[in-house]
Amino acid sequence: MGGVRAKYEAKVASGALSEDPAQAEAAGLLDDLARRLADQPKPGLFSKPKPVRGVYLWGGVGRGKSMLMDLFFGEAVTQPKRRVHFHEFMAQVHERLGIWRKMTDAEKKRSPWRVKSAGDDPIPPVAKQIAAEARLLCFDEFQVTQIADAMILGRLFDQLFQRGVTVVATSNRHPDELYKDGINRQLFLPFIKELKDRCGVLELVSARDYRLDRLVEAPVWYAPLNAASAAALDKAWDRLTLGAEPQHCVLTVKGRKLEVSREAAGVARFTFEELCARPLGPIDYLAIAGTFHTVILEGIPLLSPDKRNEAMRFISLIDALYEAKVKLVASAEAEPGALYPEGDGSFEFERTASRLFEMRSKDYLSLERQDVDLS
């Protein structure tokens, strides 16, 4: 039995996971890929690397995709390798494309990433750089909603595949559903075909939404702020991520970088100060809502007119999460209705309190996250 499957079975045996035939099948598929990558000969000085067909694992939220990616990434011996949230990866691609375009002709000629046949096209040199950094690229939350991403993905991934990069991805959507109803989608279709050619596509079918099970089995609002509520959030994090390793992520919002210090399995964790005591705005909160299906927010204080700026940002944050049907698990000094008891701004906060109560209901927790338009 291979390493991925063995580690999965060990989690089941320990009681950390419930036995799930779909997860077991996916673990076996990833095991096979890990073996094929281990047997892959290293490219010679004058030989092109031979690509290994990857895996595209898709299914609804809470099916265990990120947990399986954890097991695979730890097992894969390929070096160099990289695991990255797809949103962050594409932001870095656009940044690199911009840097290349601004370089002088002399700088381009001296660059180790120059591709002689590319002319002024920045995609081949950027792909060459990415391929040098990772022979194995593992993407969490593969999704395409922006036209700027859609219009370059085909050529970018064609270059990566030609350079022998193997791709493994988790997604909530089948490849045929990527960039659905997007502008000029017909130009995106060749990329979908190549993705399916280069990756085995497996749906993680399960009758259970493990994320929903874990959301409803315990409260999602903990008050007041004390050691017990802090411990409860730690338990919620472990429960909702299935013990997945936390990752660092950087979202790029209108050219600015938004740090996400802890994210795993589509869950991001922040403090109130990180999101509401800094000069963030609605577009930042929309980026978070469009990237993660669940947000854990710790340390919501009592609000008052002297914290009006923080309160207004908190209102914007909850509006963004609510409209996108993102799930919220939080610790606070009080229940929602008592967070902003009086003073200028308390009336406006009543709608937010109402939304916070609704976001704790099973009906809301059962809803699928909605796509967010950041254009």
C-alpha positions as a printed Julia matrix, in Angstrom:
375×3 Matrix{Float64}:
   0.0    0.0     0.0
   1.36   3.43   -0.94
   2.1    6.26    1.42
  -0.91   8.49    0.73
  -3.39   5.66    1.14
  -1.55   4.35    4.2
  -1.66   7.75    5.89
  -5.33   8.1     5.06
  -6.11   4.67    6.51
  -4.14   5.56    9.63
  -6.31   8.66   10.14
  -9.42   6.52    9.79
  -8.08   3.92   12.22
  -7.24   6.61   14.78
 -10.75   8.03   14.61
  -9.58  11.37   13.19
 -11.59  10.63   10.04
 -14.7    8.62    9.26
 -14.29   5.97    6.6
 -15.35   7.37    3.22
 -15.08   5.31   -0.02
 -14.73   8.45   -2.17
 -11.84   9.73   -0.08
 -10.2    6.3    -0.15
 -10.46   6.22   -3.96
  -8.93   9.68   -4.23
  -6.11   8.68   -1.86
  -5.37   5.72   -4.12
  -5.26   7.95   -7.2
  -2.9   10.37   -5.49
  -0.79   7.42   -4.35
  -0.4    6.33   -7.94
   0.65   9.84   -8.95
   3.19  10.0    -6.13
   4.71   6.73   -7.38
   4.82   7.93  -10.99
   6.51  11.14   -9.92
   9.05   9.19   -7.86
   9.86   7.06  -10.93
  10.14  10.08  -13.21
  13.68  10.39  -14.61
  15.36  13.71  -14.04
  15.71  15.75  -17.24
  19.17  15.74  -18.76
  21.14  18.77  -19.84
  19.95  18.45  -23.44
  16.68  16.56  -22.98
  13.27  18.0   -22.38
  11.5   16.97  -19.16
   8.72  14.46  -19.69
   5.49  15.57  -18.03
   3.61  13.32  -15.65
  -0.17  13.46  -15.89
  -1.53  15.15  -12.78
  -4.82  15.05  -10.88
  -7.74  17.48  -10.7
  -9.8   16.65   -7.62
 -13.15  18.38   -7.39
 -16.27  18.27   -5.27
 -18.39  20.26   -2.87
 -17.11  22.14    0.14
 -16.26  19.95    3.12
 -15.48  16.76    1.22
 -11.87  16.47    2.44
 -10.03  17.67   -0.67
  -7.49  19.81    1.2
  -6.82  17.04    3.7
  -6.0   14.68    0.84
  -3.8   17.32   -0.78
  -1.91  17.59    2.53
  -1.22  13.87    2.5
  -0.13  13.88   -1.13
   2.1   16.94   -0.88
   3.91  15.46    2.09
   4.4   12.17    0.24
   5.56  13.57   -3.14
   9.34  13.4    -3.46
   9.52  15.7    -6.48
  11.78  18.69   -6.0
  11.32  21.55   -6.28
   7.62  21.48   -5.48
   5.16  24.15   -4.46
   1.72  24.29   -2.93
  -0.18  27.55   -3.32
  -3.69  28.97   -3.23
  -4.72  29.51   -6.86
  -5.8   33.1    -6.22
  -2.36  33.94   -4.83
  -0.62  32.16   -7.69
  -2.47  34.15  -10.33
  -1.79  37.43   -8.52
   1.92  36.61   -8.61
   1.69  35.72  -12.3
   0.15  39.11  -13.14
   2.83  40.83  -11.07
   5.59  39.01  -12.92
   4.03  39.76  -16.28
   3.96  43.44  -15.35
   7.61  43.4   -14.3
   8.67  41.74  -17.55
   6.73  44.24  -19.66
   8.5   47.14  -17.93
  11.98  45.75  -18.54
  14.12  47.32  -21.25
  15.17  45.25  -24.25
  18.69  45.11  -22.84
  17.42  43.84  -19.5
  15.33  41.17  -21.21
  18.33  39.96  -23.22
  20.39  39.59  -20.04
  17.62  37.84  -18.1
  18.05  34.09  -17.42
  14.31  33.75  -18.09
  14.5   35.04  -21.62
  12.93  32.78  -24.27
  14.42  33.65  -27.65
  11.42  32.57  -29.7
   8.92  34.49  -27.56
   9.48  37.95  -28.97
   7.68  40.51  -26.81
   5.29  37.93  -25.31
   5.87  37.95  -21.53
   4.15  34.62  -20.85
   6.97  32.24  -21.96
   9.65  33.86  -19.75
   7.29  33.95  -16.76
   6.39  30.28  -17.34
  10.09  29.44  -17.57
  10.66  31.09  -14.2
   7.71  29.27  -12.57
   8.84  25.92  -14.0
  12.32  26.45  -12.56
  10.78  27.0    -9.15
   8.46  23.98   -9.16
   8.33  20.76  -11.14
   5.21  19.94   -9.15
   2.55  22.64   -8.69
  -0.25  21.93   -6.24
  -3.17  24.34   -6.29
  -5.72  24.78   -3.53
  -9.13  26.2    -4.49
  -8.67  26.24   -8.27
 -11.29  28.65   -9.6
 -11.48  31.13  -12.46
 -13.82  34.09  -12.2
 -11.76  37.0   -13.59
 -11.37  37.7   -17.3
  -7.76  38.8   -16.73
  -6.96  35.27  -15.49
  -9.05  33.48  -18.09
  -7.35  35.17  -21.03
  -3.83  34.07  -20.1
  -4.35  30.66  -18.49
  -4.32  28.68  -21.72
  -1.0   29.98  -22.95
   0.56  29.99  -19.48
  -0.31  26.38  -18.67
   0.61  25.22  -22.16
   4.09  26.59  -21.51
   4.23  25.0   -18.05
   3.17  21.61  -19.38
   5.75  21.83  -22.18
   8.38  22.4   -19.51
   7.38  19.22  -17.71
   5.43  20.74  -14.81
   2.91  18.39  -13.18
  -0.26  19.99  -11.85
  -2.43  18.78   -8.99
  -5.47  20.85   -8.08
  -8.47  20.85   -5.79
 -11.6   22.73   -6.79
 -15.28  23.06   -6.05
 -16.02  22.95   -9.78
 -15.62  20.44  -12.6
 -13.22  21.8   -15.24
 -16.15  22.25  -17.63
 -17.72  24.66  -15.13
 -14.67  26.92  -14.77
 -15.25  30.53  -15.84
 -18.88  29.64  -16.5
 -20.8   32.46  -18.23
 -17.6   34.51  -18.35
 -16.92  37.14  -21.0
 -15.4   35.63  -24.17
 -15.56  32.18  -22.59
 -15.1   30.55  -25.99
 -11.48  31.71  -25.86
 -11.1   29.85  -22.56
 -12.39  26.49  -23.79
  -9.05  25.25  -25.24
  -7.54  25.61  -21.77
 -10.27  23.42  -20.29
  -9.54  20.73  -22.87
  -5.81  20.82  -22.18
  -6.38  20.74  -18.43
  -8.48  17.58  -18.79
  -5.87  16.07  -21.12
  -3.05  16.78  -18.68
  -4.86  15.86  -15.45
  -7.03  12.95  -14.45
 -10.33  14.4   -13.24
 -11.95  12.82  -10.2
 -15.07  13.97   -8.41
 -14.95  13.47   -4.68
 -18.52  12.24   -4.38
 -19.83  12.05   -0.86
 -23.26  12.05    0.67
 -21.86  14.02    3.6
 -20.71  17.6     3.8
 -18.1   17.2     6.53
 -17.68  20.94    6.83
 -21.4   21.37    7.5
 -21.32  18.51   10.01
 -18.52  20.25   11.86
 -20.17  23.65   11.7
 -23.47  22.5    13.19
 -22.05  20.12   15.79
 -20.82  23.06   17.88
 -21.66  26.75   18.3
 -20.21  29.23   15.8
 -20.35  32.25   18.14
 -18.43  32.25   21.42
 -18.87  34.95   24.06
 -17.51  36.51   26.18
 -13.82  36.77   25.36
 -11.89  34.53   27.72
  -9.7   31.44   27.78
 -12.7   29.2    27.05
 -13.7   31.09   23.89
 -10.08  31.15   22.69
  -9.82  27.39   23.18
 -13.15  26.9    21.4
 -11.86  28.74   18.32
  -8.74  26.58   18.28
 -10.94  23.5    18.34
 -13.15  24.94   15.6
 -10.06  25.52   13.43
  -8.9   21.93   13.85
 -12.41  20.61   13.28
 -13.13  22.62   10.12
  -9.74  22.06    8.48
  -9.65  18.34    9.31
  -6.22  18.98   10.78
  -4.8   20.33    7.5
  -1.51  22.2     7.78
  -2.05  25.98    7.92
  -0.64  27.93    5.0
   0.35  31.55    4.54
  -1.44  33.33    1.71
  -1.22  36.78    0.13
  -4.22  38.19   -1.72
  -3.6   40.99   -4.2
  -6.38  43.56   -4.18
  -6.12  46.42   -6.7
  -2.35  46.17   -6.58
  -2.19  46.02   -2.77
  -1.19  42.94   -0.79
  -3.51  41.55    1.86
  -1.78  39.11    4.19
  -3.62  35.99    5.32
  -1.36  34.5     7.96
  -3.39  31.3     8.46
  -5.53  29.47    5.93
  -6.24  25.82    5.27
  -8.95  23.81    3.53
 -10.73  26.95    2.4
 -10.83  28.35    5.96
  -9.08  31.62    6.84
  -8.38  32.77   10.38
  -8.03  36.42   11.41
  -8.1   38.6    14.49
 -10.48  41.55   14.71
  -7.46  43.87   14.68
  -6.16  42.35   11.44
  -9.4   42.97    9.58
 -11.06  45.94   11.26
  -8.36  48.02   12.97
  -6.42  48.52    9.73
  -7.42  50.72    6.77
  -9.17  48.0     4.78
 -12.26  48.58    2.67
 -15.17  46.74    1.05
 -13.03  45.51   -1.88
 -10.64  43.8     0.57
 -13.5   42.05    2.32
 -14.96  41.0    -1.03
 -11.59  39.45   -1.93
 -11.67  37.44    1.3
 -15.28  36.39    0.67
 -14.4   35.32   -2.86
 -11.44  33.24   -1.73
 -12.53  31.37    1.41
 -15.73  29.5     2.26
 -15.29  29.99    6.02
 -13.76  32.77    8.11
 -12.75  32.39   11.75
 -12.66  35.79   13.43
 -11.35  36.16   16.96
 -11.55  38.96   19.48
 -14.56  41.08   18.45
 -14.77  43.78   21.15
 -17.66  45.9    22.34
 -18.18  48.72   19.87
 -18.99  52.36   20.51
 -18.71  55.78   18.84
 -15.03  56.04   19.79
 -14.47  52.88   17.72
 -16.64  54.05   14.85
 -14.04  53.32   12.16
 -13.57  49.78   13.39
 -17.35  49.33   13.6
 -17.89  50.55   10.04
 -15.23  48.17    8.75
 -16.81  45.32   10.71
 -20.18  46.13    9.13
 -18.59  46.06    5.66
 -16.89  42.76    6.46
 -20.12  41.11    7.58
 -21.97  42.48    4.53
 -19.36  40.93    2.21
 -19.41  37.56    4.0
 -23.2   37.5     4.19
 -23.78  38.31    0.51
 -21.31  35.61   -0.54
 -22.78  33.13    1.98
 -19.38  32.68    3.6
 -19.57  30.97    6.97
 -18.4   32.81   10.1
 -17.09  31.35   13.34
 -16.25  34.05   15.87
 -15.36  34.94   19.42
 -16.74  38.2    20.8
 -17.17  40.15   24.0
 -20.97  39.82   23.75
 -23.85  38.45   21.71
 -24.43  40.31   18.4
 -27.31  42.4    19.72
 -25.19  43.71   22.57
 -21.99  44.49   20.63
 -22.94  48.11   19.89
 -25.49  48.94   22.6
 -25.78  52.72   22.26
 -24.47  55.92   20.79
 -23.93  57.25   17.29
 -23.76  54.27   14.92
 -25.68  51.81   17.09
 -28.8   52.11   14.95
 -26.9   51.26   11.74
 -25.43  48.26   13.53
 -28.85  46.68   14.1
 -28.91  45.21   10.58
 -25.46  43.74   11.11
 -26.57  42.15   14.38
 -29.56  40.66   12.59
 -27.31  39.22    9.9
 -24.97  37.77   12.51
 -27.86  35.94   14.13
 -29.0   34.61   10.75
 -25.47  33.45    9.91
 -25.64  31.13   12.92
 -28.71  29.28   11.61
 -28.51  25.83   10.05
 -30.32  27.15    6.97
 -27.58  29.71    6.38
 -24.78  27.26    7.2
 -26.22  24.87    4.59
 -26.0   27.42    1.76
 -23.34  27.19   -0.95
 -20.88  30.05   -1.19
 -21.62  32.5    -4.01
 -19.08  33.79   -6.54
 -17.83  37.31   -5.94
 -17.26  39.86   -8.72
 -14.15  41.93   -8.02
 -14.04  43.7   -11.37
